[in-house]
């Protein structure tokens, strides 16, 4: 299991590359720097739900492509100690 921001970032990158959209082009369309999008995709920074839905809209993908299944997400309730 991985933290949710890493899974969402990874899924954004997969959806973007699957559609052959360059990182810089997606970043421009949603009004952020490409370097910031890179950090989102690597799971280094958290991303707001609003921004995720902007990305979904621009990529033309389904939310299920971006949002992981609950069982795949590490939370304080299922984290191994």
N, C-alpha and C positions, 0 to 999 in steps of 0.2 A: 504494500500500500504506500501511496505517496500523498503528500499534502495537496490540498485542492488547487492552490495556485499553480503548482507545478503541472498537474494534470490538465488544467484548463489551458495553460500556456502551450503545452505540448500539442494539445488538440487543435488549438488555433493554428499553430505552425503546420500541422498535418493537413488541415483543411485548406490553408492558403497554398501550400506547395502542390497539393492534389489538383488545384485549379490553375496552377502555373501563374500565380499572381506574385510579383516581386514584393518583398518586404517594404521597400520604399514607396511603392504605389499604394499598398494598403494603408500604410501610415499616413500618407498624404490625404487619402480619401476620408480618413477619420480624424484628421487634424492633429496628429501627434508626430514627434520626431521618429525616424526609423530606429534610432538607438533605443528609444523608450519601448517601441514595439518589440525589439530584440530582447529587452529585459523581461517584458511580459511573457514572451514565448519561452524563455528559459526558466520562468517561474521565480525570478529574482525579486520582482515587485508584484504586489497584489493589483488586481484589475477590478474596477467597479462593474456591477451588473449592467449598468447603462452602457458602458464601453463595450462589454461583451456583446450586447445586443446590436450595437452599431457594427461591430465586426461581423456578426452573423448576417446582418442585412447586406453589407457590402460583399461578403463572400457568397451570398445566396445559398447558405447551407441551413441545415436544421439545427435547432438548439441541442438535440441529442448528439450531434457530431462534436460539440464543444464541451457540454457539461457531462462529467463522468457519472457513472452509476454510483449511488451512495455507498455500496459495498466496496468500491475501489478507492474510496477517499479515507485517508487517515484523519481521525478526529481524537479528541481527548477520551472519547468513550470506547474506542477500539484500539488505541495505541498500546503497543506492547511495552511494558516497563522494563 
